[in-house]
Amino acid sequence: MKRFSNLIALASVALSLSGLAHGAETKVAKPDLAAGEAKATAVCSACHAIDGSRGLAANPILQGQHADYLVKQLMEFKEGKRKSAVMNGMAAPLTPEDMRNLAAFYASKKAPVGTAKNKDLVAVGERIYRGGIAKKAVPACAGCHSPNGVGIPSQYPRLGGQHADYVKAQLVAFRQGERTNNAQMMAISANLSDKEIEALADYVAGLR
């Protein structure tokens, strides 16, 4: 009986150690901001600037964007779920660790402050962003992206201060079925006119 008890005790210890070892294997390392900055400088800076700041209007501002959201987008570029002739190739060699480091580096930067350009369009954009368009089944953007455009990590990106040209291009891509990695945005954009898309894009550019 004593031997049997000893065997049970040894088995319990073995299972405990196995669990600890498994936990150590699956634990995700803390992002390395220095490594992320180095990768950003070497790979991303030509299009997004070294710190992911304003850059070209055709490219998104990454500065201050949610890390979880950036990792999701990079992974979907790598897997081909989100199509981009440039980004599919750029994301292909990135490891999950690279993605986490890059995302953490950009997220650590202060989100930029942008400006809207067209006063008339801003008024239209604000109405849609805050109240939606009931007759078109378009919900208020603020419901997911928050009233001040900060978004929700992983699920909904920060929009406040983003380039109007980039936001417009993405809404059009969703509407035309060229961007397919978010069914909700495809359905919403399908009901937006060119003017409504332009108004929303201009409004969020100055949102803060």
C-alpha positions as protocol buffer text, in pm:
chain_id: "A"
residue {
  index: 1
  type: MET
  ca { x: 0 y: 0 z: 0 }
}
residue {
  index: 2
  type: LYS
  ca { x: 285 y: 234 z: 89 }
}
residue {
  index: 3
  type: ARG
  ca { x: 454 y: 163 z: -244 }
}
residue {
  index: 4
  type: PHE
  ca { x: 127 y: 234 z: -424 }
}
residue {
  index: 5
  type: SER
  ca { x: 94 y: 567 z: -242 }
}
residue {
  index: 6
  type: ASN
  ca { x: 450 y: 658 z: -337 }
}
residue {
  index: 7
  type: LEU
  ca { x: 375 y: 583 z: -701 }
}
residue {
  index: 8
  type: ILE
  ca { x: 69 y: 807 z: -692 }
}
residue {
  index: 9
  type: ALA
  ca { x: 273 y: 1087 z: -537 }
}
residue {
  index: 10
  type: LEU
  ca { x: 544 y: 1053 z: -802 }
}
residue {
  index: 11
  type: ALA
  ca { x: 283 y: 1055 z: -1076 }
}
residue {
  index: 12
  type: SER
  ca { x: 128 y: 1372 z: -937 }
}
residue {
  index: 13
  type: VAL
  ca { x: 467 y: 1544 z: -928 }
}
residue {
  index: 14
  type: ALA
  ca { x: 537 y: 1435 z: -1285 }
}
residue {
  index: 15
  type: LEU
  ca { x: 204 y: 1573 z: -1407 }
}
residue {
  index: 16
  type: SER
  ca { x: 266 y: 1898 z: -1225 }
}
residue {
  index: 17
  type: LEU
  ca { x: 609 y: 1938 z: -1378 }
}
residue {
  index: 18
  type: SER
  ca { x: 471 y: 1850 z: -1720 }
}
residue {
  index: 19
  type: GLY
  ca { x: 209 y: 2119 z: -1683 }
}
residue {
  index: 20
  type: LEU
  ca { x: 471 y: 2374 z: -1584 }
}
residue {
  index: 21
  type: ALA
  ca { x: 688 y: 2279 z: -1879 }
}
residue {
  index: 22
  type: HIS
  ca { x: 392 y: 2303 z: -2114 }
}
residue {
  index: 23
  type: GLY
  ca { x: 305 y: 2643 z: -1973 }
}
residue {
  index: 24
  type: ALA
  ca { x: 660 y: 2759 z: -2027 }
}
residue {
  index: 25
  type: GLU
  ca { x: 646 y: 2641 z: -2389 }
}
residue {
  index: 26
  type: THR
  ca { x: 317 y: 2813 z: -2467 }
}
residue {
  index: 27
  type: LYS
  ca { x: 384 y: 3139 z: -2283 }
}
residue {
  index: 28
  type: VAL
  ca { x: 419 y: 3425 z: -2532 }
}
residue {
  index: 29
  type: ALA
  ca { x: 728 y: 3635 z: -2483 }
}
residue {
  index: 30
  type: LYS
  ca { x: 684 y: 4001 z: -2401 }
}
residue {
  index: 31
  type: PRO
  ca { x: 718 y: 4217 z: -2716 }
}
residue {
  index: 32
  type: ASP
  ca { x: 1062 y: 4367 z: -2774 }
}
residue {
  index: 33
  type: LEU
  ca { x: 1017 y: 4735 z: -2864 }
}
residue {
  index: 34
  type: ALA
  ca { x: 1380 y: 4774 z: -2971 }
}
residue {
  index: 35
  type: ALA
  ca { x: 1351 y: 4479 z: -3207 }
}
residue {
  index: 36
  type: GLY
  ca { x: 1024 y: 4621 z: -3336 }
}
residue {
  index: 37
  type: GLU
  ca { x: 1186 y: 4957 z: -3405 }
}
residue {
  index: 38
  type: ALA
  ca { x: 1475 y: 4790 z: -3586 }
}
residue {
  index: 39
  type: LYS
  ca { x: 1236 y: 4589 z: -3803 }
}
residue {
  index: 40
  type: ALA
  ca { x: 1022 y: 4896 z: -3869 }
}
residue {
  index: 41
  type: THR
  ca { x: 1330 y: 5094 z: -3977 }
}
residue {
  index: 42
  type: ALA
  ca { x: 1454 y: 4819 z: -4206 }
}
residue {
  index: 43
  type: VAL
  ca { x: 1127 y: 4700 z: -4356 }
}
residue {
  index: 44
  type: CYS
  ca { x: 841 y: 4946 z: -4304 }
}
residue {
  index: 45
  type: SER
  ca { x: 986 y: 5296 z: -4297 }
}
residue {
  index: 46
  type: ALA
  ca { x: 978 y: 5358 z: -4674 }
}
residue {
  index: 47
  type: CYS
  ca { x: 597 y: 5360 z: -4674 }
}
residue {
  index: 48
  type: HIS
  ca { x: 500 y: 5430 z: -4314 }
}
residue {
  index: 49
  type: ALA
  ca { x: 790 y: 5645 z: -4187 }
}
residue {
  index: 50
  type: ILE
  ca { x: 1015 y: 5501 z: -3915 }
}
residue {
  index: 51
  type: ASP
  ca { x: 766 y: 5559 z: -3633 }
}
residue {
  index: 52
  type: GLY
  ca { x: 451 y: 5487 z: -3833 }
}
residue {
  index: 53
  type: SER
  ca { x: 351 y: 5852 z: -3837 }
}
residue {
  index: 54
  type: ARG
  ca { x: 185 y: 6052 z: -4110 }
}
residue {
  index: 55
  type: GLY
  ca { x: 376 y: 5940 z: -4420 }
}
residue {
  index: 56
  type: LEU
  ca { x: 198 y: 5920 z: -4756 }
}
residue {
  index: 57
  type: ALA
  ca { x: -180 y: 5968 z: -4749 }
}
residue {
  index: 58
  type: ALA
  ca { x: -232 y: 5646 z: -4945 }
}
residue {
  index: 59
  type: ASN
  ca { x: -75 y: 5444 z: -4661 }
}
residue {
  index: 60
  type: PRO
  ca { x: -224 y: 5404 z: -4313 }
}
residue {
  index: 61
  type: ILE
  ca { x: -88 y: 5580 z: -4007 }
}
residue {
  index: 62
  type: LEU
  ca { x: 29 y: 5303 z: -3774 }
}
residue {
  index: 63
  type: GLN
  ca { x: 137 y: 5526 z: -3489 }
}
residue {
  index: 64
  type: GLY
  ca { x: -91 y: 5472 z: -3189 }
}
residue {
  index: 65
  type: GLN
  ca { x: -284 y: 5189 z: -3354 }
}
residue {
  index: 66
  type: HIS
  ca { x: -388 y: 4895 z: -3135 }
}
residue {
  index: 67
  type: ALA
  ca { x: -118 y: 4626 z: -3122 }
}
residue {
  index: 68
  type: ASP
  ca { x: -368 y: 4337 z: -3136 }
}
residue {
  index: 69
  type: TYR
  ca { x: -532 y: 4485 z: -3444 }
}
residue {
  index: 70
  type: LEU
  ca { x: -197 y: 4535 z: -3620 }
}
residue {
  index: 71
  type: VAL
  ca { x: -94 y: 4175 z: -3549 }
}
residue {
  index: 72
  type: LYS
  ca { x: -427 y: 4052 z: -3688 }
}
residue {
  index: 73
  type: GLN
  ca { x: -384 y: 4252 z: -4009 }
}
residue {
  index: 74
  type: LEU
  ca { x: -23 y: 4142 z: -4059 }
}
residue {
  index: 75
  type: MET
  ca { x: -121 y: 3780 z: -4009 }
}
residue {
  index: 76
  type: GLU
  ca { x: -406 y: 3814 z: -4258 }
}
residue {
  index: 77
  type: PHE
  ca { x: -173 y: 3975 z: -4513 }
}
residue {
  index: 78
  type: LYS
  ca { x: 69 y: 3687 z: -4461 }
}
residue {
  index: 79
  type: GLU
  ca { x: -207 y: 3428 z: -4501 }
}
residue {
  index: 80
  type: GLY
  ca { x: -359 y: 3605 z: -4801 }
}
residue {
  index: 81
  type: LYS
  ca { x: -690 y: 3675 z: -4626 }
}
residue {
  index: 82
  type: ARG
  ca { x: -633 y: 4045 z: -4689 }
}
residue {
  index: 83
  type: LYS
  ca { x: -508 y: 4127 z: -5037 }
}
residue {
  index: 84
  type: SER
  ca { x: -238 y: 4382 z: -5115 }
}
residue {
  index: 85
  type: ALA
  ca { x: 28 y: 4347 z: -5382 }
}
residue {
  index: 86
  type: VAL
  ca { x: 274 y: 4522 z: -5152 }
}
residue {
  index: 87
  type: MET
  ca { x: 175 y: 4403 z: -4806 }
}
residue {
  index: 88
  type: ASN
  ca { x: 130 y: 4036 z: -4893 }
}
residue {
  index: 89
  type: GLY
  ca { x: 494 y: 4025 z: -4993 }
}
residue {
  index: 90
  type: MET
  ca { x: 614 y: 4236 z: -4701 }
}
residue {
  index: 91
  type: ALA
  ca { x: 430 y: 4025 z: -4443 }
}
residue {
  index: 92
  type: ALA
  ca { x: 530 y: 3689 z: -4592 }
}
residue {
  index: 93
  type: PRO
  ca { x: 873 y: 3662 z: -4421 }
}
residue {
  index: 94
  type: LEU
  ca { x: 757 y: 3803 z: -4086 }
}
residue {
  index: 95
  type: THR
  ca { x: 742 y: 3562 z: -3792 }
}
residue {
  index: 96
  type: PRO
  ca { x: 471 y: 3590 z: -3524 }
}
residue {
  index: 97
  type: GLU
  ca { x: 740 y: 3738 z: -3299 }
}
residue {
  index: 98
  type: ASP
  ca { x: 829 y: 3999 z: -3563 }
}
residue {
  index: 99
  type: MET
  ca { x: 463 y: 4094 z: -3588 }
}
residue {
  index: 100
  type: ARG
  ca { x: 420 y: 4130 z: -3214 }
}
residue {
  index: 101
  type: ASN
  ca { x: 736 y: 4341 z: -3187 }
}
residue {
  index: 102
  type: LEU
  ca { x: 637 y: 4567 z: -3476 }
}
residue {
  index: 103
  type: ALA
  ca { x: 282 y: 4607 z: -3348 }
}
residue {
  index: 104
  type: ALA
  ca { x: 397 y: 4688 z: -2995 }
}
residue {
  index: 105
  type: PHE
  ca { x: 646 y: 4943 z: -3126 }
}
residue {
  index: 106
  type: TYR
  ca { x: 384 y: 5130 z: -3331 }
}
residue {
  index: 107
  type: ALA
  ca { x: 125 y: 5106 z: -3053 }
}
residue {
  index: 108
  type: SER
  ca { x: 370 y: 5261 z: -2808 }
}
residue {
  index: 109
  type: LYS
  ca { x: 376 y: 5585 z: -3007 }
}
residue {
  index: 110
  type: LYS
  ca { x: 132 y: 5865 z: -2943 }
}
residue {
  index: 111
  type: ALA
  ca { x: -154 y: 5867 z: -3191 }
}
residue {
  index: 112
  type: PRO
  ca { x: -132 y: 6161 z: -3434 }
}
residue {
  index: 113
  type: VAL
  ca { x: -371 y: 6452 z: -3449 }
}
residue {
  index: 114
  type: GLY
  ca { x: -522 y: 6507 z: -3792 }
}
residue {
  index: 115
  type: THR
  ca { x: -748 y: 6763 z: -3951 }
}
residue {
  index: 116
  type: ALA
  ca { x: -1059 y: 6753 z: -4168 }
}
residue {
  index: 117
  type: LYS
  ca { x: -1062 y: 6963 z: -4484 }
}
residue {
  index: 118
  type: ASN
  ca { x: -1419 y: 7013 z: -4606 }
}
residue {
  index: 119
  type: LYS
  ca { x: -1658 y: 7180 z: -4361 }
}
residue {
  index: 120
  type: ASP
  ca { x: -1968 y: 7069 z: -4552 }
}
residue {
  index: 121
  type: LEU
  ca { x: -1850 y: 6710 z: -4580 }
}
residue {
  index: 122
  type: VAL
  ca { x: -1754 y: 6703 z: -4212 }
}
residue {
  index: 123
  type: ALA
  ca { x: -2113 y: 6779 z: -4113 }
}
residue {
  index: 124
  type: VAL
  ca { x: -2241 y: 6490 z: -4324 }
}
residue {
  index: 125
  type: GLY
  ca { x: -1969 y: 6260 z: -4197 }
}
residue {
  index: 126
  type: GLU
  ca { x: -2041 y: 6346 z: -3836 }
}
residue {
  index: 127
  type: ARG
  ca { x: -2410 y: 6263 z: -3876 }
}
residue {
  index: 128
  type: ILE
  ca { x: -2328 y: 5922 z: -4021 }
}
residue {
  index: 129
  type: TYR
  ca { x: -2048 y: 5848 z: -3776 }
}
residue {
  index: 130
  type: ARG
  ca { x: -2257 y: 5934 z: -3471 }
}
residue {
  index: 131
  type: GLY
  ca { x: -2606 y: 5839 z: -3586 }
}
residue {
  index: 132
  type: GLY
  ca { x: -2574 y: 5606 z: -3884 }
}
residue {
  index: 133
  type: ILE
  ca { x: -2824 y: 5601 z: -4172 }
}
residue {
  index: 134
  type: ALA
  ca { x: -3137 y: 5418 z: -4056 }
}
residue {
  index: 135
  type: LYS
  ca { x: -3303 y: 5391 z: -4398 }
}
residue {
  index: 136
  type: LYS
  ca { x: -2991 y: 5222 z: -4537 }
}
residue {
  index: 137
  type: ALA
  ca { x: -2933 y: 4998 z: -4235 }
}
residue {
  index: 138
  type: VAL
  ca { x: -2600 y: 5168 z: -4174 }
}
residue {
  index: 139
  type: PRO
  ca { x: -2518 y: 5167 z: -3800 }
}
residue {
  index: 140
  type: ALA
  ca { x: -2340 y: 5450 z: -3625 }
}
residue {
  index: 141
  type: CYS
  ca { x: -1965 y: 5408 z: -3664 }
}
residue {
  index: 142
  type: ALA
  ca { x: -1920 y: 5532 z: -3308 }
}
residue {
  index: 143
  type: GLY
  ca { x: -2080 y: 5213 z: -3180 }
}
residue {
  index: 144
  type: CYS
  ca { x: -1772 y: 5010 z: -3275 }
}
residue {
  index: 145
  type: HIS
  ca { x: -1499 y: 5269 z: -3320 }
}
residue {
  index: 146
  type: SER
  ca { x: -1608 y: 5479 z: -3017 }
}
residue {
  index: 147
  type: PRO
  ca { x: -1726 y: 5842 z: -3023 }
}
residue {
  index: 148
  type: ASN
  ca { x: -1371 y: 5980 z: -3037 }
}
residue {
  index: 149
  type: GLY
  ca { x: -1243 y: 5722 z: -3284 }
}
residue {
  index: 150
  type: VAL
  ca { x: -1011 y: 5528 z: -3053 }
}
residue {
  index: 151
  type: GLY
  ca { x: -1166 y: 5195 z: -3151 }
}
residue {
  index: 152
  type: ILE
  ca { x: -1149 y: 4866 z: -2961 }
}
residue {
  index: 153
  type: PRO
  ca { x: -823 y: 4662 z: -2948 }
}
residue {
  index: 154
  type: SER
  ca { x: -813 y: 4358 z: -3178 }
}
residue {
  index: 155
  type: GLN
  ca { x: -1165 y: 4408 z: -3314 }
}
residue {
  index: 156
  type: TYR
  ca { x: -1194 y: 4767 z: -3434 }
}
residue {
  index: 157
  type: PRO
  ca { x: -904 y: 4995 z: -3532 }
}
residue {
  index: 158
  type: ARG
  ca { x: -838 y: 5349 z: -3418 }
}
residue {
  index: 159
  type: LEU
  ca { x: -978 y: 5581 z: -3684 }
}
residue {
  index: 160
  type: GLY
  ca { x: -926 y: 5922 z: -3524 }
}
residue {
  index: 161
  type: GLY
  ca { x: -659 y: 6115 z: -3713 }
}
residue {
  index: 162
  type: GLN
  ca { x: -621 y: 5854 z: -3988 }
}
residue {
  index: 163
  type: HIS
  ca { x: -550 y: 5971 z: -4344 }
}
residue {
  index: 164
  type: ALA
  ca { x: -879 y: 6052 z: -4519 }
}
residue {
  index: 165
  type: ASP
  ca { x: -748 y: 5912 z: -4848 }
}
residue {
  index: 166
  type: TYR
  ca { x: -665 y: 5580 z: -4683 }
}
residue {
  index: 167
  type: VAL
  ca { x: -1000 y: 5551 z: -4504 }
}
residue {
  index: 168
  type: LYS
  ca { x: -1183 y: 5632 z: -4826 }
}
residue {
  index: 169
  type: ALA
  ca { x: -984 y: 5371 z: -5019 }
}
residue {
  index: 170
  type: GLN
  ca { x: -1060 y: 5102 z: -4759 }
}
residue {
  index: 171
  type: LEU
  ca { x: -1433 y: 5175 z: -4752 }
}
residue {
  index: 172
  type: VAL
  ca { x: -1445 y: 5160 z: -5131 }
}
residue {
  index: 173
  type: ALA
  ca { x: -1245 y: 4835 z: -5127 }
}
residue {
  index: 174
  type: PHE
  ca { x: -1491 y: 4684 z: -4877 }
}
residue {
  index: 175
  type: ARG
  ca { x: -1786 y: 4803 z: -5088 }
}
residue {
  index: 176
  type: GLN
  ca { x: -1645 y: 4657 z: -5409 }
}
residue {
  index: 177
  type: GLY
  ca { x: -1544 y: 4327 z: -5254 }
}
residue {
  index: 178
  type: GLU
  ca { x: -1175 y: 4393 z: -5303 }
}
residue {
  index: 179
  type: ARG
  ca { x: -1113 y: 4376 z: -4929 }
}
residue {
  index: 180
  type: THR
  ca { x: -1285 y: 4075 z: -4778 }
}
residue {
  index: 181
  type: ASN
  ca { x: -1134 y: 4025 z: -4432 }
}
residue {
  index: 182
  type: ASN
  ca { x: -1426 y: 4184 z: -4247 }
}
residue {
  index: 183
  type: ALA
  ca { x: -1779 y: 4076 z: -4341 }
}
residue {
  index: 184
  type: GLN
  ca { x: -1938 y: 4342 z: -4121 }
}
residue {
  index: 185
  type: MET
  ca { x: -1755 y: 4626 z: -4296 }
}
residue {
  index: 186
  type: MET
  ca { x: -1834 y: 4480 z: -4638 }
}
residue {
  index: 187
  type: ALA
  ca { x: -2206 y: 4481 z: -4556 }
}
residue {
  index: 188
  type: ILE
  ca { x: -2199 y: 4835 z: -4416 }
}
residue {
  index: 189
  type: SER
  ca { x: -1989 y: 4982 z: -4698 }
}
residue {
  index: 190
  type: ALA
  ca { x: -2216 y: 4826 z: -4960 }
}
residue {
  index: 191
  type: ASN
  ca { x: -2485 y: 5074 z: -4854 }
}
residue {
  index: 192
  type: LEU
  ca { x: -2269 y: 5386 z: -4862 }
}
residue {
  index: 193
  type: SER
  ca { x: -2256 y: 5626 z: -5157 }
}
residue {
  index: 194
  type: ASP
  ca { x: -1937 y: 5786 z: -5284 }
}
residue {
  index: 195
  type: LYS
  ca { x: -2029 y: 6113 z: -5113 }
}
residue {
  index: 196
  type: GLU
  ca { x: -2105 y: 5940 z: -4782 }
}
residue {
  index: 197
  type: ILE
  ca { x: -1775 y: 5755 z: -4792 }
}
residue {
  index: 198
  type: GLU
  ca { x: -1585 y: 6074 z: -4868 }
}
residue {
  index: 199
  type: ALA
  ca { x: -1767 y: 6256 z: -4587 }
}
residue {
  index: 200
  type: LEU
  ca { x: -1690 y: 5984 z: -4333 }
}
residue {
  index: 201
  type: ALA
  ca { x: -1325 y: 5971 z: -4435 }
}
residue {
  index: 202
  type: ASP
  ca { x: -1287 y: 6347 z: -4400 }
}
residue {
  index: 203
  type: TYR
  ca { x: -1464 y: 6349 z: -4065 }
}
residue {
  index: 204
  type: VAL
  ca { x: -1252 y: 6078 z: -3902 }
}
residue {
  index: 205
  type: ALA
  ca { x: -934 y: 6247 z: -4024 }
}
residue {
  index: 206
  type: GLY
  ca { x: -1003 y: 6526 z: -3778 }
}
residue {
  index: 207
  type: LEU
  ca { x: -1162 y: 6316 z: -3506 }
}
residue {
  index: 208
  type: ARG
  ca { x: -993 y: 6331 z: -3166 }
}
